[in-house]
C-alpha cells in the first residue's frame, strides 16, 4: 500500500492575495524595460479616453471655452504668430481639425490627447532620474493632478505647455548627462518649441539656466558644447518667429504690457497670494493620496524611510529637478511682487509638473510595490466614479448656477442662426465675424461657414491685438456680422465700433437661451450688425 507524504502546515506555501498578485504583476511589468514603456503608453491612452468621455458629459450643458474656440480659429490659417501668442498651439489645433470634426467632443479629445502625451514625456523625464517603479508612480501622481483631468478641459497655450515644458526638461537632463553637440541640438529645438507655445516659458528656460549655473559641478556642463549649441540652435529655429515679431511691432509684448501690468502694489500682492494658494491647493490631491498609499498601514509608516545609498535614484539628475522646481516655484511670485504684474493663477499650473518627481526622487524614500498598485487602483476608482457621476454633476452645476453666462450663453445657437441670416441676406458663405474675442471666436467654431474672427479693441484707445486672420480691408471686401453682448460692460464701445465700421449695417436684436434636461440657462440679448459687402 502506497502512502503520500504530507507537508507540515508550517511548510505549505501560502496562497497570495489578489492584491499581492496584482502588485507583483504590475511591479514586474513596470520594472521590465521591454514592457514598461508600453504599459505607460497604454495607461495614458486609457486616461485620455476615460477623461474625454467625462468632459463631454460634464460640459454637455455648455459651449466650449473661448480659449478653445480661439485656438481653432488660429488653426484656420498657419501664421508665424497670432497677435497675443506664438503660433504652436494654433498649428496643432489646425492639424487636429484636419482629421477630426468641428465638434465639442473633439476639443475635449484634443485636450486629453495633449495631456496624455505630456504624461508619456514625463515618464521619460522620470527615467532620467529614478528607477522604473518610481517613474511609473510619478506618472500616476500626475494623472491625479487636476490639470491632467478636471481642469484640463480647455486646450490652449497653457495646456500645451504640459507637453513642451516636459520635453524641454527631458532635453536638458539628456544634455546634462551626455554633454554632446547632438544633445545640445535637441535642447535648442525643445527650447524653441517651448517658446513657440507661450512666452511665459521663459520662466522655465531661466530656471534651467540658473540651475545649471548654481550646481557645484557646473563646470562639467558649461565647458561642454551642449549648452552653447542649444542656445544657438534655439535662436536659429526662432528666426522666422522673431522676424514676425519685428514685422508686427512686437504686438504680443504690447498686449501683455497693457493687460497684465498693474499700478497697485496691494492688488499685485493679493494676486500673488491667490496664485500661490491656488497652486498649492491643486497639488494637494496627488500629494495626499500618494502619502496615504505609501504610509498605509500607519504602524509601518517608518518603513518607508531608510538609511544608506539608494540605487533607485540618480542624485546628480535629482538635483537638477529639485533646483529647477524650486526656482520656478519661487521666481514668478517674487517677480509678480517686484514688477507689479497681474499673475494669473492658471499660469503656474504647468510649472509644477516636476513636483511628484521631486518628491519621489528623495533618496531615503522607500517605495514599496504595493504603494504603486494602490495608487493606480485609486486613480482607476476615482476616474470611473467620476465617469458614472458626470451626467448628474453637469445637471447639478446648471441648477446651482442657472444664470451664469460662462459657457451657458448659447453662443452656438446664435452662430447657427446668424449663419442662416447671412445666407438669406447675402447668399454667400459668412466670411468675417467681428466682436470681442469672447464672441467672435465662438462664431468661428460653431458656424458651419467658420468665418474668420476680427477682434474689436476693448476701448477706443486700445491697440488691436488681432490674430492676423483678418483685417479692416477684409471687413469691407467680404462684409461682416458684428455681435455685442448686452451683459458686457463694454457694450457702448462695441456698439460705437460697429456703427463706425458698418454705418449702413442692418441692426438686429436677438435672444438665445439654452435648455438642458429641462433646466433653463441664461436668456441673453445680443445686438447684431449685419454688414454685407460694400456696406
C-alpha positions as CSV (number, residue, x, y, z in Angstrom):
1,X,0.0,0.0,0.0
2,X,1.4,3.4,-1.0
3,X,1.4,6.3,1.2
4,X,1.6,10.0,0.4
5,X,3.8,12.3,2.4
6,X,2.0,15.3,3.8
7,X,3.9,18.5,4.4
8,X,3.5,20.1,7.8
9,X,1.2,23.1,7.9
10,X,4.1,25.4,8.5
11,X,5.9,24.2,5.4
12,X,3.0,24.7,3.0
13,X,3.3,27.7,0.6
14,X,0.9,30.5,1.4
15,X,-1.7,31.5,-1.2
16,X,-1.2,35.1,-2.2
17,X,-4.0,37.6,-2.0
18,X,-5.4,39.2,-5.2
19,X,-3.8,42.5,-4.2
20,X,-0.4,40.8,-3.7
21,X,-0.7,39.1,-7.1
22,X,-1.7,42.3,-8.8
23,X,1.1,44.2,-7.1
24,X,3.6,41.6,-8.3
25,X,2.3,41.7,-11.8
26,X,2.3,45.4,-12.0
27,X,5.7,45.7,-10.4
28,X,7.1,43.1,-12.9
29,X,5.7,44.9,-15.9
30,X,6.8,48.3,-14.7
31,X,10.3,47.2,-13.9
32,X,10.8,45.3,-17.2
33,X,12.4,47.6,-19.9
34,X,10.6,45.5,-22.6
35,X,7.1,46.2,-21.2
36,X,7.2,49.3,-19.0
37,X,7.0,52.0,-21.7
38,X,4.1,50.2,-23.4
39,X,2.4,50.0,-20.0
40,X,2.8,53.7,-19.6
41,X,1.5,54.5,-23.1
42,X,-1.5,52.2,-22.5
43,X,-2.2,53.9,-19.2
44,X,-2.0,57.3,-20.9
45,X,-4.4,56.2,-23.7
46,X,-6.9,54.8,-21.2
47,X,-6.7,58.0,-19.2
48,X,-7.3,60.1,-22.3
49,X,-10.4,58.0,-23.3
50,X,-12.0,58.0,-19.9
51,X,-11.5,61.7,-19.3
52,X,-12.6,62.7,-22.8
53,X,-15.9,61.0,-22.1
54,X,-16.1,62.5,-18.6
55,X,-15.5,66.0,-20.0
56,X,-18.1,65.5,-22.8
57,X,-20.6,64.6,-20.1
58,X,-19.6,67.4,-17.7
59,X,-19.7,70.1,-20.4
60,X,-22.9,68.8,-22.2
61,X,-24.8,71.9,-21.0
62,X,-22.2,74.3,-22.1
63,X,-20.4,75.7,-25.2
64,X,-16.7,75.2,-25.4
65,X,-14.4,77.7,-23.6
66,X,-13.4,80.8,-25.7
67,X,-9.7,79.8,-25.5
68,X,-10.5,76.6,-27.3
69,X,-12.6,78.4,-30.0
70,X,-9.7,80.8,-30.3
71,X,-7.2,78.0,-30.9
72,X,-9.5,76.6,-33.5
73,X,-9.7,80.0,-35.2
74,X,-6.0,80.3,-35.3
75,X,-5.6,76.9,-36.8
76,X,-7.6,78.0,-39.9
77,X,-4.5,79.8,-41.1
78,X,-1.0,78.8,-40.4
79,X,0.8,82.0,-39.4
80,X,4.0,82.7,-37.6
81,X,2.1,84.3,-34.7
82,X,-1.4,85.2,-33.7
83,X,-1.4,88.6,-32.1
84,X,-1.4,87.6,-28.4
85,X,0.7,84.4,-28.6
86,X,3.2,82.4,-30.6
87,X,1.8,80.0,-33.1
88,X,2.4,76.4,-32.0
89,X,-1.0,75.9,-30.2
90,X,-2.8,77.2,-33.3
91,X,-0.8,75.0,-35.6
92,X,-1.6,71.9,-33.6
93,X,-5.3,72.8,-33.5
94,X,-5.3,73.3,-37.2
95,X,-3.7,69.9,-37.8
96,X,-6.1,68.2,-35.3
97,X,-9.2,69.6,-37.0
98,X,-8.0,68.5,-40.4
99,X,-8.7,65.0,-39.1
100,X,-11.5,65.4,-36.6
101,X,-14.9,67.1,-37.0
102,X,-15.5,70.5,-35.6
103,X,-17.5,69.3,-32.6
104,X,-17.3,69.9,-28.9
105,X,-16.2,66.3,-28.1
106,X,-13.2,66.7,-30.5
107,X,-11.9,69.7,-28.5
108,X,-12.0,67.7,-25.3
109,X,-10.3,64.8,-27.1
110,X,-7.6,67.2,-28.2
111,X,-7.1,68.5,-24.6
112,X,-6.8,65.0,-23.2
113,X,-4.6,63.8,-26.0
114,X,-2.3,66.7,-25.3
115,X,-2.2,65.9,-21.6
116,X,-1.6,62.2,-22.2
117,X,1.3,62.9,-24.5
118,X,2.6,65.0,-21.6
119,X,2.3,62.0,-19.3
120,X,4.4,59.9,-21.6
121,X,7.1,62.5,-21.9
122,X,7.1,62.9,-18.1
123,X,7.7,59.1,-17.9
124,X,10.9,59.6,-19.9
125,X,11.9,62.6,-17.8
126,X,11.5,60.5,-14.7
127,X,13.6,57.6,-16.1
128,X,16.5,60.1,-16.3
129,X,16.2,60.5,-12.5
130,X,14.7,57.4,-10.9
131,X,14.1,53.7,-11.5
132,X,11.1,52.5,-13.4
133,X,8.9,51.8,-10.4
134,X,9.3,55.3,-9.1
135,X,8.9,56.7,-12.6
136,X,5.5,54.9,-13.0
137,X,4.4,56.1,-9.6
138,X,5.2,59.7,-10.7
139,X,3.1,59.3,-13.8
140,X,0.1,58.1,-11.8
141,X,0.5,61.0,-9.4
142,X,0.4,63.4,-12.4
143,X,-2.7,61.7,-13.7
144,X,-4.4,62.6,-10.4
145,X,-3.1,66.3,-10.6
146,X,-6.3,68.3,-11.5
147,X,-4.8,69.9,-14.6
148,X,-4.5,66.4,-16.1
149,X,-8.2,65.7,-15.5
150,X,-10.9,68.2,-14.4
151,X,-9.0,71.4,-15.1
152,X,-7.7,70.1,-18.4
153,X,-10.9,70.7,-20.4
154,X,-9.7,73.7,-22.4
155,X,-7.0,73.3,-25.0
156,X,-4.9,76.5,-25.1
157,X,-1.2,77.5,-24.9
158,X,-1.2,77.0,-21.1
159,X,-2.3,73.4,-21.6
160,X,0.2,72.7,-24.4
161,X,3.0,73.7,-22.1
162,X,2.4,70.4,-20.3
163,X,3.9,68.9,-23.5
164,X,6.6,71.4,-24.4
165,X,7.9,72.0,-20.8
166,X,8.4,68.3,-20.0
167,X,10.1,68.0,-23.4
168,X,12.4,70.9,-22.6
169,X,13.3,69.3,-19.2
170,X,13.9,65.9,-20.9
171,X,16.2,67.6,-23.4
172,X,18.1,69.4,-20.5
173,X,18.6,66.2,-18.5
174,X,19.8,64.5,-21.6
175,X,22.2,67.3,-22.4
176,X,23.4,67.4,-18.8
177,X,24.1,63.7,-18.9
178,X,25.7,63.4,-22.4
179,X,27.2,66.9,-22.8
180,X,27.4,66.4,-26.6
181,X,26.7,68.5,-29.6
182,X,23.8,66.4,-30.6
183,X,22.2,66.6,-27.2
184,X,22.7,70.4,-27.3
185,X,20.9,70.4,-30.7
186,X,17.9,68.7,-29.2
187,X,18.0,71.1,-26.2
188,X,17.8,74.1,-28.6
189,X,14.9,72.6,-30.6
190,X,13.0,71.8,-27.4
191,X,13.6,75.4,-26.1
192,X,12.3,76.8,-29.4
193,X,9.2,74.7,-29.3
194,X,8.5,75.8,-25.7
195,X,8.9,79.5,-26.7
196,X,6.6,78.9,-29.7
197,X,4.0,77.8,-27.2
198,X,3.9,80.8,-24.9
199,X,6.5,83.4,-23.9
200,X,5.7,82.5,-20.2
201,X,8.1,79.5,-20.7
202,X,11.0,81.9,-20.3
203,X,10.4,81.2,-16.6
204,X,11.3,77.6,-17.1
205,X,14.2,78.4,-19.5
206,X,15.6,80.8,-17.0
207,X,15.2,78.3,-14.2
208,X,17.1,75.7,-16.2
209,X,19.9,78.1,-16.9
210,X,20.1,79.2,-13.3
211,X,20.1,75.6,-12.1
212,X,23.0,74.8,-14.4
213,X,24.9,77.8,-13.1
214,X,24.5,77.2,-9.3
215,X,25.3,73.5,-9.3
216,X,28.6,72.7,-7.6
217,X,29.7,70.7,-10.6
218,X,28.6,73.3,-13.1
219,X,31.9,73.4,-14.9
220,X,31.5,70.0,-16.5
221,X,28.3,71.0,-18.2
222,X,29.2,74.6,-19.1
223,X,32.6,73.7,-20.6
224,X,30.9,71.2,-22.9
225,X,29.4,72.2,-26.3
226,X,25.8,71.2,-25.2
227,X,24.5,74.5,-23.6
228,X,26.1,76.7,-26.3
229,X,24.9,74.7,-29.2
230,X,21.5,74.7,-27.5
231,X,21.3,78.5,-27.3
232,X,22.4,78.9,-30.9
233,X,20.0,76.3,-32.2
234,X,17.1,77.8,-30.3
235,X,17.8,81.2,-31.8
236,X,18.1,79.8,-35.3
237,X,14.9,77.9,-35.1
238,X,13.1,81.0,-33.8
239,X,14.3,83.3,-36.6
240,X,11.1,83.2,-38.6
241,X,9.0,84.0,-35.5
242,X,11.4,86.7,-34.4
243,X,11.1,88.3,-37.8
244,X,7.3,88.1,-37.5
245,X,7.6,89.9,-34.1
246,X,9.5,92.7,-35.6
247,X,7.1,92.9,-38.5
248,X,4.1,93.3,-36.2
249,X,5.9,95.8,-34.0
250,X,6.1,93.3,-31.1
251,X,2.3,93.4,-30.6
252,X,2.3,90.4,-28.2
253,X,4.5,92.2,-25.8
254,X,2.3,95.3,-26.1
255,X,-0.7,93.1,-25.4
256,X,1.0,91.6,-22.3
257,X,2.1,95.1,-21.0
258,X,-1.4,96.6,-21.5
259,X,-3.4,93.7,-20.0
260,X,-1.1,92.4,-17.2
261,X,0.7,95.4,-15.8
262,X,-0.6,96.9,-12.6
263,X,0.0,100.1,-10.7
264,X,-1.5,98.9,-7.4
265,X,1.1,97.0,-5.4
266,X,-1.5,95.8,-2.9
267,X,-3.6,94.4,-5.7
268,X,-0.5,92.7,-7.1
269,X,0.2,91.2,-3.7
270,X,-3.3,89.8,-3.4
271,X,-3.0,88.2,-6.9
272,X,0.3,86.6,-5.9
273,X,-1.2,85.2,-2.7
274,X,-4.1,83.8,-4.8
275,X,-1.6,82.3,-7.3
276,X,0.3,80.5,-4.5
277,X,-2.8,79.3,-2.7
278,X,-4.4,78.1,-5.9
279,X,-1.4,76.0,-7.0
280,X,-0.9,74.6,-3.5
281,X,-4.5,73.5,-3.4
282,X,-4.2,71.8,-6.8
283,X,-1.1,69.9,-5.7
284,X,-2.7,68.7,-2.5
285,X,-4.8,65.9,-4.1
286,X,-2.0,63.9,-5.7
287,X,0.4,64.6,-2.8
288,X,-2.1,63.5,-0.1
289,X,-3.1,60.4,-2.0
290,X,0.5,59.4,-2.7
291,X,1.3,59.9,1.0
292,X,-1.6,57.8,2.2
293,X,-0.8,54.8,-0.1
294,X,2.8,54.9,0.9
295,X,2.1,55.3,4.6
296,X,-0.7,52.7,5.0
297,X,-0.9,50.9,7.4
298,X,0.2,53.7,9.7
299,X,2.1,51.3,12.0
300,X,4.5,50.7,9.2
301,X,5.0,54.4,8.3
302,X,8.7,54.4,9.3
303,X,9.4,51.5,7.0
304,X,9.1,53.9,4.0
305,X,12.3,55.6,5.0
306,X,15.8,54.0,5.1
307,X,19.3,55.0,5.6
308,X,22.2,54.4,3.2
309,X,22.6,54.6,-0.5
310,X,19.6,54.2,-2.8
311,X,20.3,52.7,-6.2
312,X,16.8,53.8,-7.4
313,X,17.8,57.5,-7.7
314,X,20.4,59.3,-9.8
315,X,21.1,62.1,-7.3
316,X,23.0,64.2,-9.8
317,X,19.9,64.4,-12.0
318,X,17.6,64.6,-9.0
319,X,19.5,67.8,-8.0
320,X,18.6,69.3,-11.4
321,X,14.9,68.5,-10.8
322,X,15.0,70.0,-7.2
323,X,16.7,73.1,-8.3
324,X,14.5,73.8,-11.4
325,X,11.3,73.1,-9.5
326,X,12.3,75.3,-6.6
327,X,13.3,78.2,-8.9
328,X,10.0,78.1,-10.9
329,X,8.0,77.8,-7.7
330,X,9.6,80.9,-6.1
331,X,10.5,83.0,-9.1
332,X,7.1,84.0,-10.6
333,X,5.6,85.1,-7.3
334,X,8.6,87.2,-6.5
335,X,8.6,88.6,-10.0
336,X,5.0,89.5,-9.7
337,X,5.6,91.4,-6.5
338,X,8.7,93.1,-7.8
339,X,7.2,94.3,-11.1
340,X,3.5,94.6,-10.0
341,X,2.3,92.1,-12.7
342,X,-1.1,90.6,-12.9
343,X,-0.1,87.0,-12.2
344,X,-2.9,84.7,-13.3
345,X,-3.5,81.5,-11.2
346,X,-3.6,79.3,-14.3
347,X,-0.1,80.3,-15.4
348,X,1.5,78.4,-12.6
349,X,-0.2,75.0,-13.1
350,X,2.1,73.9,-15.9
351,X,5.2,74.9,-13.8
352,X,4.6,72.3,-11.1
353,X,4.7,69.1,-13.2
354,X,8.1,68.3,-11.6
355,X,6.7,68.2,-8.0
356,X,5.8,64.5,-8.0
357,X,9.2,63.5,-9.4
358,X,11.0,65.8,-7.0
359,X,9.3,64.0,-4.1
360,X,9.7,60.5,-5.4
361,X,13.4,61.2,-6.1
362,X,14.2,61.7,-2.4
363,X,16.9,59.0,-1.9
364,X,15.8,58.0,1.6
365,X,12.2,57.2,0.4
366,X,11.4,53.5,0.1
367,X,8.7,52.9,-2.5
368,X,7.0,49.5,-2.0
369,X,5.4,47.6,-4.8
370,X,2.0,47.7,-3.0
371,X,2.1,51.5,-3.0
372,X,2.3,51.6,-6.8
373,X,-0.7,49.3,-7.2
374,X,-2.7,51.1,-4.6
375,X,-2.2,54.5,-6.2
376,X,-3.1,53.0,-9.7
377,X,-6.3,51.5,-8.3
378,X,-7.2,54.8,-6.6
379,X,-6.7,56.6,-10.0
380,X,-9.0,54.0,-11.7
381,X,-11.7,54.1,-9.0
382,X,-11.8,57.9,-8.9
383,X,-11.9,58.1,-12.7
384,X,-14.7,55.5,-13.1
385,X,-16.7,57.1,-10.2
386,X,-16.4,60.5,-11.9
387,X,-17.4,59.0,-15.2
388,X,-20.6,57.5,-13.7
389,X,-21.4,60.7,-11.8
390,X,-20.6,63.1,-14.7
391,X,-24.1,63.5,-16.2
392,X,-25.5,64.2,-12.7
393,X,-22.7,66.7,-12.0
394,X,-23.4,68.6,-15.2
395,X,-27.1,68.9,-14.3
396,X,-26.3,69.9,-10.8
397,X,-23.9,72.7,-11.9
398,X,-26.5,74.2,-14.2
399,X,-29.2,74.0,-11.5
400,X,-26.9,75.7,-9.0
401,X,-25.8,78.4,-11.3
402,X,-28.7,78.9,-13.8
403,X,-27.8,82.5,-14.7
404,X,-24.1,82.0,-15.1
405,X,-23.2,83.3,-18.6
406,X,-19.8,81.4,-18.8
407,X,-20.4,78.5,-21.2
408,X,-24.2,78.6,-20.8
409,X,-24.8,81.6,-23.0
410,X,-25.8,79.6,-26.1
411,X,-23.3,81.2,-28.4
412,X,-23.5,78.0,-30.5
413,X,-27.2,78.6,-31.1
414,X,-26.5,82.3,-32.0
415,X,-23.8,81.2,-34.5
416,X,-26.3,78.8,-36.3
417,X,-29.0,81.5,-36.5
418,X,-26.6,84.2,-37.8
419,X,-25.3,81.8,-40.5
420,X,-28.9,81.4,-41.7
421,X,-29.5,85.1,-41.6
422,X,-26.3,85.8,-43.7
423,X,-27.2,83.2,-46.3
424,X,-30.7,84.7,-46.6
425,X,-29.4,88.3,-46.9
426,X,-26.2,87.8,-48.9
427,X,-26.3,84.3,-50.4
428,X,-22.6,83.6,-49.9
429,X,-20.7,82.0,-47.1
430,X,-20.3,84.1,-44.0
431,X,-16.6,85.3,-44.1
432,X,-15.9,87.6,-41.1
433,X,-17.2,87.7,-37.5
434,X,-16.4,90.9,-35.6
435,X,-16.6,91.4,-31.9
436,X,-14.6,90.8,-28.7
437,X,-12.7,87.6,-28.6
438,X,-15.3,86.1,-26.2
439,X,-17.8,86.5,-29.1
440,X,-16.1,86.2,-32.5
441,X,-14.1,83.0,-32.0
442,X,-17.2,81.0,-30.9
443,X,-18.9,82.2,-34.1
444,X,-15.9,80.9,-36.0
445,X,-16.1,77.5,-34.3
446,X,-19.9,76.9,-34.3
447,X,-20.9,78.4,-37.7
448,X,-20.8,75.9,-40.5
449,X,-19.1,78.6,-42.6
450,X,-16.4,79.1,-39.9
451,X,-16.0,82.9,-40.5
452,X,-12.6,84.3,-39.6
453,X,-12.6,86.5,-36.5
454,X,-11.9,90.2,-36.3
455,X,-11.2,91.4,-32.8
456,X,-12.7,94.7,-31.7
457,X,-10.4,96.8,-29.4
458,X,-11.7,96.9,-25.9
459,X,-11.6,100.7,-25.8
460,X,-11.1,103.3,-28.5
461,X,-7.6,104.0,-27.1
462,X,-6.5,100.3,-27.1
463,X,-4.3,98.6,-29.6
464,X,-5.9,96.0,-31.8
465,X,-4.4,92.7,-30.7
466,X,-5.9,90.8,-33.6
467,X,-4.9,87.3,-34.6
468,X,-3.8,88.4,-38.1
469,X,-6.5,86.2,-39.6
470,X,-8.5,89.2,-40.9
471,X,-8.1,93.0,-41.5
472,X,-10.3,96.0,-41.8
473,X,-9.9,95.7,-45.6
474,X,-11.4,92.2,-45.3
475,X,-14.4,93.6,-43.5
476,X,-15.1,96.0,-46.4
477,X,-14.4,93.4,-49.1
478,X,-16.3,90.4,-47.7
479,X,-18.7,92.2,-45.3
480,X,-19.2,91.0,-41.7
481,X,-21.5,90.2,-38.9
482,X,-20.7,92.0,-35.6
483,X,-22.0,90.9,-32.3
484,X,-22.2,92.8,-29.0
485,X,-23.1,91.1,-25.7
486,X,-25.6,93.3,-23.8
487,X,-24.4,91.8,-20.5
488,X,-20.8,93.1,-21.2
489,X,-19.9,96.4,-19.5
490,X,-18.0,97.3,-22.7
491,X,-21.3,97.3,-24.7
492,X,-21.2,101.0,-25.5
493,X,-17.7,100.8,-27.0
494,X,-18.7,97.7,-29.0
495,X,-21.8,99.3,-30.5
496,X,-19.8,102.5,-31.3
497,X,-17.2,100.5,-33.2
498,X,-19.8,98.5,-35.1
499,X,-21.6,101.7,-36.2
500,X,-18.3,103.3,-37.2
501,X,-17.2,100.4,-39.4
502,X,-20.6,99.3,-40.6
503,X,-22.6,102.6,-40.9
504,X,-25.2,101.0,-43.2
505,X,-25.3,97.7,-41.4
506,X,-28.7,96.1,-40.6
507,X,-29.2,96.2,-36.8
508,X,-30.9,93.3,-35.1
509,X,-31.6,92.3,-31.5
510,X,-31.5,88.6,-30.9
511,X,-32.0,86.4,-27.8
512,X,-30.7,82.9,-27.1
513,X,-31.3,80.6,-24.3
514,X,-30.1,77.0,-23.7
515,X,-32.2,74.3,-22.1
516,X,-30.5,71.2,-20.7
517,X,-32.7,68.4,-19.3
518,X,-35.5,70.8,-18.6
519,X,-33.2,73.3,-16.9
520,X,-33.1,76.8,-18.5
521,X,-29.8,78.6,-18.9
522,X,-29.5,82.4,-19.0
523,X,-31.5,84.3,-21.6
524,X,-29.0,86.7,-23.2
525,X,-29.8,89.5,-25.6
526,X,-27.3,90.2,-28.4
527,X,-27.0,93.3,-30.6
528,X,-26.2,92.2,-34.1
529,X,-24.9,94.2,-37.0
530,X,-25.1,92.6,-40.5
531,X,-22.9,94.5,-43.0
532,X,-22.9,92.9,-46.4
533,X,-20.0,93.5,-48.8
534,X,-19.8,97.2,-49.9
535,X,-21.9,98.4,-47.0
